[in-house]
Amino acid sequence: MRRAAGLLLLAFIAGPLTPSSHSDYLSAKRKFDLIESERLKPGAQVSLSQKELNAWVEAELPKAAPEGVRNTKLELGANSAVGTALVDFIKLGKAHGKPPGWLMSKLLEGEHPVSVAARMVSGNGRATVEVERVEIGGMAIEGRMLDFMIHNYLLPAYPDAKVGEPFELGHRIERIDVKPGAAAVIIGR
């Protein structure tokens, strides 16, 4: 399921788990393992709370994500998600062997609060994620600059990410229904 690719588009690094989030992490991990086992019957629904998804991101992504991103949070809405984090774009670029030029390094120096709003549609075993808005330090990024950020920071960090194009959900997932505070994974075939 590419580890909930549509839901976790903005996979960022976070700090250590708190005791309360540890149980949410274990719950989410069990649910992901169940989905990936492909033993669920057609029509089965697996619900993941926003707390479970945040705990899972907090625990799992530091294993694969580069340095330069911390304090992540995912907020779910109607077929949408908003991810927030503190991002050091210079460290992020260097971690992927793409240090920015002098001008970009001056513009992007230090940590910046980043917010990314995305909309997801899914059905028939496929999903598409569209980035609607990015804010860096309260400044909205759109158009060519947004394309630049996606191509120079998101895609190098997560080369398998599919932004604006359909992708297979896998593991017999029919669709993912996202609503405020939770996501439901519906199993098909």
Secondary structure, DSSP 8 states (H G I E B T S, - for coil): -TTTTTTTTT--------HHHHHHHHHHHHHHHHHHHT-S-TT-EEEEEHHHHHHHHHHHGGGTS-SSEEEEEEEEETTEEEEEEEEEHHHHHHHTT----HHHHHHS-SEEEEEEEEEEEEETTEEEEEEEEEEETTEEE-HHHHHHHIIIIIHHH-TT--SSS-EE--TTEEEEEEETTEEEEEE--
